[in-house]
């Protein structure tokens, strides 16, 4: 997803009206939610819908539990 800097302050190395991505913000140690809430950035209006959907799916996948298929003896269930 792309965001546009709307404040007069420099945000993650970008100035007003420049665009940045979620990865730009996170790699600079910032928080997308905090920057949105504080009014420093806004969502770009021309961000493709597919990008938003991919990010939404990624957030769901990140919250799913991970199952370990190894049993205690180190044998795989499909090995005999």
C-alpha positions as CSV (number, residue, x, y, z in Angstrom):
1,X,0.0,0.0,0.0
2,X,1.2,3.5,-0.7
3,X,0.9,6.5,1.5
4,X,1.4,10.2,0.9
5,X,3.2,12.5,3.3
6,X,0.8,15.3,4.3
7,X,2.6,17.0,7.1
8,X,5.3,19.7,6.7
9,X,7.7,17.4,8.7
10,X,10.0,14.9,7.1
11,X,8.6,11.4,7.4
12,X,11.0,8.4,6.8
13,X,13.1,10.6,4.6
14,X,10.2,11.9,2.5
15,X,8.8,15.4,2.4
16,X,5.3,16.7,1.9
17,X,3.4,15.2,-1.1
18,X,6.0,12.4,-1.7
19,X,4.8,8.8,-1.6
20,X,6.1,6.0,0.5
21,X,5.2,2.4,1.1
22,X,4.5,0.3,4.2
23,X,7.9,-1.3,3.8
24,X,9.6,2.2,3.7
25,X,8.0,3.0,7.0
26,X,8.7,-0.3,8.7
27,X,12.3,-0.4,7.5
28,X,12.8,3.1,9.0
29,X,11.5,1.9,12.3
30,X,8.2,3.7,12.0
31,X,4.6,2.6,12.7
32,X,2.0,3.0,9.9
33,X,-0.8,3.2,12.4
34,X,0.9,5.9,14.4
35,X,1.7,8.0,11.4
36,X,-1.9,7.7,10.1
37,X,-3.3,8.6,13.5
38,X,-1.0,11.6,14.0
39,X,-1.9,13.0,10.6
40,X,1.6,12.8,9.1
41,X,0.5,10.5,6.2
42,X,-2.6,9.4,4.5
43,X,-3.5,6.5,2.2
44,X,-2.8,7.3,-1.5
45,X,-6.1,7.4,-3.4
46,X,-4.6,5.6,-6.4
47,X,-3.4,2.5,-4.5
48,X,-4.6,-0.6,-6.5
49,X,-7.3,-2.6,-4.8
50,X,-5.3,-5.8,-5.3
51,X,-2.4,-4.5,-3.1
52,X,-4.9,-3.8,-0.3
53,X,-6.3,-7.3,-0.6
54,X,-2.8,-8.9,-0.6
55,X,-1.9,-7.0,2.6
56,X,-5.1,-8.0,4.3
57,X,-4.5,-11.7,3.4
58,X,-0.9,-11.4,4.7
59,X,-2.1,-10.0,8.0
60,X,-4.5,-13.0,8.4
61,X,-1.7,-15.5,7.5
62,X,0.6,-13.9,10.0
63,X,-1.8,-14.6,12.8
64,X,-2.4,-18.3,11.9
65,X,-0.8,-20.9,14.2
66,X,2.1,-22.9,12.9
67,X,2.0,-26.7,13.4
68,X,5.1,-28.8,13.7
69,X,4.8,-32.0,11.8
70,X,7.8,-33.7,13.6
71,X,6.9,-36.0,16.4
72,X,9.1,-36.5,19.5
73,X,11.2,-39.3,18.0
74,X,12.1,-37.2,15.0
75,X,10.3,-39.6,12.6
76,X,8.0,-38.2,9.9
77,X,4.4,-39.6,10.0
78,X,4.8,-40.7,6.3
79,X,7.9,-42.7,7.0
80,X,7.6,-46.4,8.1
